[in-house]
Amino acid sequence: MEVVNYLLGYKNLKIVQNTDMFNFSLDSVLLPNFVTLNKNTAKILDIGCGNAPIPLILSTKTSAKIIGVEIQKDVYELALKTVKMNDLEKQIEIINDDINNIYTYFETESFDTVVCNPPYFKVATTPNLNTIEYKTIARHEIKLNLEQIINIAKKVLKNNGNIAMVHRPERLSDIITIMRKNNIEPKRIRFVYPKETKEANILLIEGVKNGRPGLKILPPLYSHCENGEYSKQIKKYFEN
């Protein structure tokens, strides 16, 4: 069943979701609040945009054109409805296709920024795959893997363009290795912890195409207080 919700604490943003599918998560709020944008950011690509939570939040931070690519037809249609409901058709464009076909829509080196909340799990490490197809595709590297994502970013980004991803800490060494293989230099990392007493469960990482070496580890971010409420920093994201 389709429902319309406010995008967590963003009171002016609504998102169309389907209760039979998974809903967007905190990851989709963390990434657009982490990525580096500036006055020269003119075009952004969101790889695997889902029902468009990341483009929605990015629209509050930049006037850049935002392109979201979503391979799953049902999810793509939710994204279209979300964009239309928020009157953002002029800024956000959603494409229903395999991201590997991006070059049929745009030339190489035509984006300033790439963002991605990708499938986290390698197929080989998850023998008990979810039997629901859209969840499997979203969570597991079946249609798209880490190396493909970063290679696509290398090709579509302008020189010194940036890619920001939200992922799992255990994939950090893979991400750095593949980034450098594709001439993308890791520049910023932030670990996100569910609580101060817990291990990190989310990784935010940003790299720059043909960037100079120099990696910054940002202060830790705690998503929740011990009582289970969102932390002050997370609440600030909503206020902003």
Contacts in CASP RR format, 6 or more apart in sequence:
PFRMAT RR
TARGET T0000
AUTHOR 0000-0000-0000
METHOD contacts of the structure
MODEL  1
MEVVNYLLGYKNLKIVQNTDMFNFSLDSVLLPNFVTLNKNTAKILDIGCG
NAPIPLILSTKTSAKIIGVEIQKDVYELALKTVKMNDLEKQIEIINDDIN
NIYTYFETESFDTVVCNPPYFKVATTPNLNTIEYKTIARHEIKLNLEQII
NIAKKVLKNNGNIAMVHRPERLSDIITIMRKNNIEPKRIRFVYPKETKEA
NILLIEGVKNGRPGLKILPPLYSHCENGEYSKQIKKYFEN
1 18 0 8 1.000
1 19 0 8 1.000
1 20 0 8 1.000
2 16 0 8 1.000
2 17 0 8 1.000
2 18 0 8 1.000
2 19 0 8 1.000
2 78 0 8 1.000
2 81 0 8 1.000
3 16 0 8 1.000
3 17 0 8 1.000
3 18 0 8 1.000
3 19 0 8 1.000
4 14 0 8 1.000
4 15 0 8 1.000
4 16 0 8 1.000
4 17 0 8 1.000
4 85 0 8 1.000
5 14 0 8 1.000
5 15 0 8 1.000
5 17 0 8 1.000
5 23 0 8 1.000
6 13 0 8 1.000
6 14 0 8 1.000
6 15 0 8 1.000
7 13 0 8 1.000
7 14 0 8 1.000
7 15 0 8 1.000
7 53 0 8 1.000
7 56 0 8 1.000
7 57 0 8 1.000
8 26 0 8 1.000
8 29 0 8 1.000
8 238 0 8 1.000
9 238 0 8 1.000
10 56 0 8 1.000
10 57 0 8 1.000
10 60 0 8 1.000
10 238 0 8 1.000
13 56 0 8 1.000
13 57 0 8 1.000
13 60 0 8 1.000
13 86 0 8 1.000
14 82 0 8 1.000
14 85 0 8 1.000
14 86 0 8 1.000
15 24 0 8 1.000
15 51 0 8 1.000
15 52 0 8 1.000
15 53 0 8 1.000
15 56 0 8 1.000
15 82 0 8 1.000
16 51 0 8 1.000
16 78 0 8 1.000
16 81 0 8 1.000
16 82 0 8 1.000
16 85 0 8 1.000
17 23 0 8 1.000
17 24 0 8 1.000
17 51 0 8 1.000
17 78 0 8 1.000
18 74 0 8 1.000
18 78 0 8 1.000
21 74 0 8 1.000
21 75 0 8 1.000
21 134 0 8 1.000
21 135 0 8 1.000
22 134 0 8 1.000
22 135 0 8 1.000
22 138 0 8 1.000
24 50 0 8 1.000
24 51 0 8 1.000
24 53 0 8 1.000
26 202 0 8 1.000
26 223 0 8 1.000
26 234 0 8 1.000
27 117 0 8 1.000
27 166 0 8 1.000
27 202 0 8 1.000
28 53 0 8 1.000
28 54 0 8 1.000
28 57 0 8 1.000
28 117 0 8 1.000
28 166 0 8 1.000
29 53 0 8 1.000
29 57 0 8 1.000
29 234 0 8 1.000
29 237 0 8 1.000
29 238 0 8 1.000
30 166 0 8 1.000
30 192 0 8 1.000
30 202 0 8 1.000
30 204 0 8 1.000
30 221 0 8 1.000
30 237 0 8 1.000
31 54 0 8 1.000
31 115 0 8 1.000
31 117 0 8 1.000
31 164 0 8 1.000
31 165 0 8 1.000
31 166 0 8 1.000
31 204 0 8 1.000
32 54 0 8 1.000
32 57 0 8 1.000
32 58 0 8 1.000
32 61 0 8 1.000
32 115 0 8 1.000
33 57 0 8 1.000
33 237 0 8 1.000
33 240 0 8 1.000
34 164 0 8 1.000
34 166 0 8 1.000
34 188 0 8 1.000
34 190 0 8 1.000
34 204 0 8 1.000
34 206 0 8 1.000
35 58 0 8 1.000
35 113 0 8 1.000
35 115 0 8 1.000
35 162 0 8 1.000
35 164 0 8 1.000
35 206 0 8 1.000
36 113 0 8 1.000
36 162 0 8 1.000
36 164 0 8 1.000
36 188 0 8 1.000
36 206 0 8 1.000
37 44 0 8 1.000
37 58 0 8 1.000
37 61 0 8 1.000
37 62 0 8 1.000
37 64 0 8 1.000
37 113 0 8 1.000
40 112 0 8 1.000
41 62 0 8 1.000
41 64 0 8 1.000
41 112 0 8 1.000
41 113 0 8 1.000
42 64 0 8 1.000
42 65 0 8 1.000
42 112 0 8 1.000
43 64 0 8 1.000
43 65 0 8 1.000
43 66 0 8 1.000
43 67 0 8 1.000
43 110 0 8 1.000
43 111 0 8 1.000
43 112 0 8 1.000
43 113 0 8 1.000
44 55 0 8 1.000
44 58 0 8 1.000
44 62 0 8 1.000
44 64 0 8 1.000
44 65 0 8 1.000
44 66 0 8 1.000
44 67 0 8 1.000
44 111 0 8 1.000
44 112 0 8 1.000
44 113 0 8 1.000
44 114 0 8 1.000
44 115 0 8 1.000
45 67 0 8 1.000
45 68 0 8 1.000
45 69 0 8 1.000
45 102 0 8 1.000
45 111 0 8 1.000
45 113 0 8 1.000
45 114 0 8 1.000
45 115 0 8 1.000
45 156 0 8 1.000
46 52 0 8 1.000
46 54 0 8 1.000
46 55 0 8 1.000
46 58 0 8 1.000
46 66 0 8 1.000
46 67 0 8 1.000
46 68 0 8 1.000
46 69 0 8 1.000
46 114 0 8 1.000
46 115 0 8 1.000
46 116 0 8 1.000
47 68 0 8 1.000
47 69 0 8 1.000
47 99 0 8 1.000
47 114 0 8 1.000
47 115 0 8 1.000
47 116 0 8 1.000
47 118 0 8 1.000
47 144 0 8 1.000
47 149 0 8 1.000
47 152 0 8 1.000
47 153 0 8 1.000
48 68 0 8 1.000
48 69 0 8 1.000
48 70 0 8 1.000
48 71 0 8 1.000
48 99 0 8 1.000
48 116 0 8 1.000
48 117 0 8 1.000
48 118 0 8 1.000
48 144 0 8 1.000
49 55 0 8 1.000
49 68 0 8 1.000
49 69 0 8 1.000
49 70 0 8 1.000
49 79 0 8 1.000
49 94 0 8 1.000
50 70 0 8 1.000
50 72 0 8 1.000
50 75 0 8 1.000
50 76 0 8 1.000
50 78 0 8 1.000
50 79 0 8 1.000
50 138 0 8 1.000
51 75 0 8 1.000
51 78 0 8 1.000
51 79 0 8 1.000
51 82 0 8 1.000
52 68 0 8 1.000
52 78 0 8 1.000
52 79 0 8 1.000
52 82 0 8 1.000
52 83 0 8 1.000
52 92 0 8 1.000
52 94 0 8 1.000
54 115 0 8 1.000
54 117 0 8 1.000
55 66 0 8 1.000
55 68 0 8 1.000
55 79 0 8 1.000
55 83 0 8 1.000
55 88 0 8 1.000
55 92 0 8 1.000
55 94 0 8 1.000
56 82 0 8 1.000
56 83 0 8 1.000
56 86 0 8 1.000
56 88 0 8 1.000
56 92 0 8 1.000
58 64 0 8 1.000
58 66 0 8 1.000
58 115 0 8 1.000
59 66 0 8 1.000
59 86 0 8 1.000
59 88 0 8 1.000
59 91 0 8 1.000
59 92 0 8 1.000
60 240 0 8 1.000
63 91 0 8 1.000
64 91 0 8 1.000
64 112 0 8 1.000
64 113 0 8 1.000
65 91 0 8 1.000
65 93 0 8 1.000
66 91 0 8 1.000
66 92 0 8 1.000
66 93 0 8 1.000
67 92 0 8 1.000
67 93 0 8 1.000
67 94 0 8 1.000
67 95 0 8 1.000
67 105 0 8 1.000
67 106 0 8 1.000
67 111 0 8 1.000
68 79 0 8 1.000
68 92 0 8 1.000
68 93 0 8 1.000
68 94 0 8 1.000
68 95 0 8 1.000
69 94 0 8 1.000
69 95 0 8 1.000
69 97 0 8 1.000
69 99 0 8 1.000
69 102 0 8 1.000
70 76 0 8 1.000
70 79 0 8 1.000
70 94 0 8 1.000
70 95 0 8 1.000
70 96 0 8 1.000
71 96 0 8 1.000
71 97 0 8 1.000
71 98 0 8 1.000
71 99 0 8 1.000
71 137 0 8 1.000
71 143 0 8 1.000
71 144 0 8 1.000
72 134 0 8 1.000
72 137 0 8 1.000
72 138 0 8 1.000
73 96 0 8 1.000
74 134 0 8 1.000
75 134 0 8 1.000
76 94 0 8 1.000
76 96 0 8 1.000
79 94 0 8 1.000
80 94 0 8 1.000
83 89 0 8 1.000
83 92 0 8 1.000
83 94 0 8 1.000
95 105 0 8 1.000
97 104 0 8 1.000
97 105 0 8 1.000
98 143 0 8 1.000
99 144 0 8 1.000
99 148 0 8 1.000
99 149 0 8 1.000
99 152 0 8 1.000
100 144 0 8 1.000
100 148 0 8 1.000
100 152 0 8 1.000
102 152 0 8 1.000
102 156 0 8 1.000
103 155 0 8 1.000
106 156 0 8 1.000
108 155 0 8 1.000
108 156 0 8 1.000
109 155 0 8 1.000
109 156 0 8 1.000
109 157 0 8 1.000
109 158 0 8 1.000
109 159 0 8 1.000
110 156 0 8 1.000
110 158 0 8 1.000
111 156 0 8 1.000
111 157 0 8 1.000
111 158 0 8 1.000
111 161 0 8 1.000
112 157 0 8 1.000
112 158 0 8 1.000
112 161 0 8 1.000
112 162 0 8 1.000
113 157 0 8 1.000
113 161 0 8 1.000
113 162 0 8 1.000
113 163 0 8 1.000
113 164 0 8 1.000
114 152 0 8 1.000
114 153 0 8 1.000
114 156 0 8 1.000
114 157 0 8 1.000
114 162 0 8 1.000
114 163 0 8 1.000
114 164 0 8 1.000
115 163 0 8 1.000
115 164 0 8 1.000
115 165 0 8 1.000
116 149 0 8 1.000
116 153 0 8 1.000
116 163 0 8 1.000
116 164 0 8 1.000
116 165 0 8 1.000
116 166 0 8 1.000
117 165 0 8 1.000
117 166 0 8 1.000
118 141 0 8 1.000
118 144 0 8 1.000
118 146 0 8 1.000
118 149 0 8 1.000
118 165 0 8 1.000
118 167 0 8 1.000
119 137 0 8 1.000
119 138 0 8 1.000
119 139 0 8 1.000
119 140 0 8 1.000
119 141 0 8 1.000
119 142 0 8 1.000
119 143 0 8 1.000
119 144 0 8 1.000
119 145 0 8 1.000
120 139 0 8 1.000
120 167 0 8 1.000
120 168 0 8 1.000
120 171 0 8 1.000
121 139 0 8 1.000
121 140 0 8 1.000
121 141 0 8 1.000
122 140 0 8 1.000
122 141 0 8 1.000
122 145 0 8 1.000
123 129 0 8 1.000
123 140 0 8 1.000
123 141 0 8 1.000
123 142 0 8 1.000
126 140 0 8 1.000
129 136 0 8 1.000
129 140 0 8 1.000
130 136 0 8 1.000
130 139 0 8 1.000
130 140 0 8 1.000
136 142 0 8 1.000
137 143 0 8 1.000
146 171 0 8 1.000
146 174 0 8 1.000
146 175 0 8 1.000
146 178 0 8 1.000
147 178 0 8 1.000
149 165 0 8 1.000
150 163 0 8 1.000
150 175 0 8 1.000
150 178 0 8 1.000
150 179 0 8 1.000
150 181 0 8 1.000
150 182 0 8 1.000
150 184 0 8 1.000
151 182 0 8 1.000
153 163 0 8 1.000
153 182 0 8 1.000
153 184 0 8 1.000
153 209 0 8 1.000
154 182 0 8 1.000
154 183 0 8 1.000
154 184 0 8 1.000
154 209 0 8 1.000
157 163 0 8 1.000
157 184 0 8 1.000
157 209 0 8 1.000
158 209 0 8 1.000
159 209 0 8 1.000
159 210 0 8 1.000
160 208 0 8 1.000
160 209 0 8 1.000
160 210 0 8 1.000
160 211 0 8 1.000
161 208 0 8 1.000
161 209 0 8 1.000
162 187 0 8 1.000
162 206 0 8 1.000
162 207 0 8 1.000
162 208 0 8 1.000
162 209 0 8 1.000
163 179 0 8 1.000
163 184 0 8 1.000
163 206 0 8 1.000
163 207 0 8 1.000
163 209 0 8 1.000
164 204 0 8 1.000
164 205 0 8 1.000
164 206 0 8 1.000
164 207 0 8 1.000
165 175 0 8 1.000
165 204 0 8 1.000
165 205 0 8 1.000
165 206 0 8 1.000
166 202 0 8 1.000
166 203 0 8 1.000
166 204 0 8 1.000
167 175 0 8 1.000
167 202 0 8 1.000
167 203 0 8 1.000
167 205 0 8 1.000
168 201 0 8 1.000
168 202 0 8 1.000
168 203 0 8 1.000
169 191 0 8 1.000
169 199 0 8 1.000
169 200 0 8 1.000
169 201 0 8 1.000
169 202 0 8 1.000
169 203 0 8 1.000
171 203 0 8 1.000
172 189 0 8 1.000
172 203 0 8 1.000
172 205 0 8 1.000
175 186 0 8 1.000
175 203 0 8 1.000
175 205 0 8 1.000
176 186 0 8 1.000
176 205 0 8 1.000
179 185 0 8 1.000
179 186 0 8 1.000
179 207 0 8 1.000
180 186 0 8 1.000
183 209 0 8 1.000
183 210 0 8 1.000
184 207 0 8 1.000
184 208 0 8 1.000
184 209 0 8 1.000
184 211 0 8 1.000
185 207 0 8 1.000
185 208 0 8 1.000
185 209 0 8 1.000
185 210 0 8 1.000
185 211 0 8 1.000
185 212 0 8 1.000
185 213 0 8 1.000
185 214 0 8 1.000
186 205 0 8 1.000
186 206 0 8 1.000
186 207 0 8 1.000
186 215 0 8 1.000
187 206 0 8 1.000
187 207 0 8 1.000
187 208 0 8 1.000
187 211 0 8 1.000
187 214 0 8 1.000
187 215 0 8 1.000
187 216 0 8 1.000
188 204 0 8 1.000
188 205 0 8 1.000
188 206 0 8 1.000
188 207 0 8 1.000
188 215 0 8 1.000
188 216 0 8 1.000
188 218 0 8 1.000
189 203 0 8 1.000
189 204 0 8 1.000
189 205 0 8 1.000
189 206 0 8 1.000
189 215 0 8 1.000
189 216 0 8 1.000
189 217 0 8 1.000
189 218 0 8 1.000
190 203 0 8 1.000
190 204 0 8 1.000
190 205 0 8 1.000
190 217 0 8 1.000
190 218 0 8 1.000
190 219 0 8 1.000
190 220 0 8 1.000
190 221 0 8 1.000
191 200 0 8 1.000
191 202 0 8 1.000
191 203 0 8 1.000
191 204 0 8 1.000
191 220 0 8 1.000
191 221 0 8 1.000
192 200 0 8 1.000
192 201 0 8 1.000
192 202 0 8 1.000
192 203 0 8 1.000
192 204 0 8 1.000
192 220 0 8 1.000
192 221 0 8 1.000
192 222 0 8 1.000
192 223 0 8 1.000
193 199 0 8 1.000
193 200 0 8 1.000
193 201 0 8 1.000
193 220 0 8 1.000
193 221 0 8 1.000
193 222 0 8 1.000
193 223 0 8 1.000
194 201 0 8 1.000
194 222 0 8 1.000
194 223 0 8 1.000
194 224 0 8 1.000
195 222 0 8 1.000
195 223 0 8 1.000
195 224 0 8 1.000
195 225 0 8 1.000
195 226 0 8 1.000
195 228 0 8 1.000
196 222 0 8 1.000
196 226 0 8 1.000
197 226 0 8 1.000
200 220 0 8 1.000
202 223 0 8 1.000
204 221 0 8 1.000
221 231 0 8 1.000
221 233 0 8 1.000
221 234 0 8 1.000
222 231 0 8 1.000
222 233 0 8 1.000
223 230 0 8 1.000
223 231 0 8 1.000
223 234 0 8 1.000
224 230 0 8 1.000
224 231 0 8 1.000
224 234 0 8 1.000
225 231 0 8 1.000
230 238 0 8 1.000
END
